[in-house]
């Protein structure tokens, strides 16, 4: 790589409460390495690279960079769902052209499995074109589905711990709500994110590891016919007069009117109806074994944006995995993802390491079948032992000003454009 | 009234983040008055009175009573939606009978307009039967619809400030989400509670009093045809590439499959579909003036249960209005509601006073038409000046234990039953 070259960081996919902590870890970390020049943030992920929209992150005030810790989701430099498909040769060439024009020797991609694949392919094309580019992946997803099911490539992804903590509180409060209002609303259905992967709905159990609440958890991995679900809810109503039902947004309950994104993933937030709604309507139609009606909550993006419930453990880890990625980049270790591995022993601690991008890109993490309790409406204590340390112990102290949270406000300082305008291939096709 | 008689407090209707603060104010306040004996909490509101389920609140530990401050919604003693209709003569007689059996001389009813009416009628029947009962109302509702539109009976109801603060944060985070994800999700629709009353959706403006966000607020009070709403959203998409849309759950967008509660109110949390869903589907069907899809969030009961976003001002006021109610009770001032009135002048401060229950019961508060901005998709600065002080300045510090919030856990200490079993009239009818 050139003696001193610049770094581009880009984000991809759905945001998390801690994605900006990884970004901050990268900005702070880069200051320690003389071989890294300016840190640029691609505006809206790879789309910003293609459009040559590069925010100068090295020129931002120290205060705003520090505030990234408490600024959730991806509003600061933006994310995208633009997929660099292997056929989009012009896009790949454009990325190389932009990197060359801005003397970029380091490319850090914050994202999930798809992004690790993209980072890997960008590096391949760069090397084929003679550009000395170090490509490093930075893991991120609330779904916790990056890596392998044996937890050897990565123990958990930054973002998951905070959403798990959100669900701990949501279920604690929902239980108070349901306990207080059950004469009128005996059933409260809560829909959790996570697509078809059960880590987020499973986190509801962290609110009640002693199993004192009338709580049922339905993961997409263990389909349950609506009639059986209703029977189980009514059994609980006969026992305790009320029931909390947590459902995965990807639970198979018939047609929800799916809308797919460009990755082919279902965008559950845009579906014509929701699993919670279908479950609530079904319960009210077949009738409850108690007076009153079922009602539902679909928190949507708030569960990944609600900063007061973010986990301090998750925030710290996201920051450090960003620093680790910079360290790998500075060491010229192209083709790796920075990772978090759990140390053995009873005291929770982690170490930061690297795994090859290709291994991550070709792996698929599912929710371990052994962590679903017999009966299919709960998770096991093994899951609780896995997830409990990730939510940390205490609440954050959010910076406030004039009654609102003081969020980071990056200045719109962009690298001068050096190339002709470019319309990303996939956008052209739709025009 | 008898020289020393007992007090029953009951809750009615939807819970709030601060309802337990009023309860705590009553428990603490009662200790100052020798004429008040034991404080009982009716389990699930008036249903608990009818069923003679009276929790001994005077016997609870000081620590658990203190924790009521940070314990949202109504799980501690419960609430209900059981309506004491004037025709239910047996129910009224039973209330008097239970009060007589437990030497109850004070009845404090925490609720909205309906509850003030009920409290008033219970007092009337008691007096007609020769029972010396002091009935006092304690205002509560997140909707802020208790009292009059001139704000002379009450400035605002406890509960509203906390939900307004929740919306301040929700919109701040939603704006970051939308700013970050707009290439894929350019429109984010957020549905707010408040039935047909606009105070809660209006609070979205507190997140952005300078009007820098691409934020549109649609109140039920100013109906907007879906086609016009879509045009306005698309105009914003052409301007800034993204749009945040806050809609009232009671906005008229056609049939949502209403489910009504016993008060005849629509239970929007049980509707077959939601306003947000209808708006999202409509926008995606007519097409957006930007790539990507609209998505929606319906936070549901979490907005009234999410303790981290509760307002310290609201919590303090809820506590004091509970204390005020006890003071009125101890003074024998039956037939009043304790109230909060704003003092004139630029510095926000309130005083605690009383207003006759009948005046509150017969009043109706609407959202002032003058606070809806011309164009019908925003609220005015006058509204912001009214609501801003209610959300306070800082975040709470929630008590945590083992990664979870330490919520109040009242002991199940009940008054001994002295009367035969009784099935409430409305429950009999359904049997």
Interface residues (C-beta under 8 A of the other chain):
Chain A: X11 X14 X15 X44 X45 X47 X71 X72 X73 X74 X75 X76 X77 X78 X79 X80 X81 X82 X165 X168 X169 X170 X172 X173 X174 X175 X176 X177 X178 X179 X180 X181 X182 X183 X184 X185 X188 X206 X207 X257 X259 X261 X262 X267 X269 X270 X272 X273 X274 X277 X280 X281 X284 X291 X292 X293 X294 X295 X296 X297 X298 X299 X300 X301 X302 X304 X305 X306 X307 X308 X309 X388 X391 X392 X393 X394 X395 X397 X398 X400 X402 X403 X404 X405 X407 X427 X430
Chain B: X11 X14 X15 X44 X45 X47 X71 X72 X73 X74 X75 X76 X77 X78 X79 X80 X81 X82 X165 X168 X169 X170 X172 X173 X174 X175 X176 X177 X178 X179 X180 X181 X182 X183 X184 X185 X188 X206 X207 X257 X259 X261 X262 X267 X269 X270 X272 X273 X274 X277 X280 X281 X284 X291 X292 X293 X294 X295 X296 X297 X298 X299 X300 X301 X302 X304 X305 X306 X307 X308 X309 X388 X391 X392 X393 X394 X395 X397 X398 X400 X402 X403 X404 X405 X407 X427 X430
